[in-house]
Amino acid sequence: MKQSVLLTLLSVLLISCNTSTKNNELSTPVKGTWELISGTTIVKDDTTHTDYTKGQKMIKIINDTHFAFLRHDLNQGKDSSAIFDSGAGRYTLNGDQYTEYLDYCNHREWEGHTFTFKVLVVNDTLTQSGIEKVEEAGIDRMIIEKYTRAK
């Protein structure tokens, strides 16, 4: 009898631990480190495609509560291609709606803005699309970005 009760309790404990892990994974599929590989920017009728694997590198790091992104050129800032962008803040994820609250950014006029994207994670690819609008910087555009999980 004691073995039966002990086995039942152990089974319930194992099942509940497994279920909570799976639910956490399903609720935050965006967690991890991602490398930006391509982007499409649409401003009115003008569409621009960018290959982010040539001459530059960008990563986005997403944990349980915050995100951060870093982008720089691959020439160590030694010529006209020198770039460096960074930002970070809190985020929320409700279904496929991912909202970033940009608390820090090297382009200070972007700070304090909220950006809502639709996200889709398939295997090791994250796609996010939505509107970026920052009136102070004259930004009002649709973006579609594709990331791959960093190895």
Buried (B, 14 or more C-beta within 10 A) or exposed (E): EEEEEEEEEEEEEEEEEEEEEEEEEEEBBBBBBBBBBBBBBBEEEEEEEBEBBEEBBBBBBBEEEBBBBBBBBEEEEEEEEEBEBBBBBEBEBEEEEBBBBBEEBEBEEBBEBEBEBEBBBEEEEBBBBBEBEBEEEEBEBBBBBBBBEEE
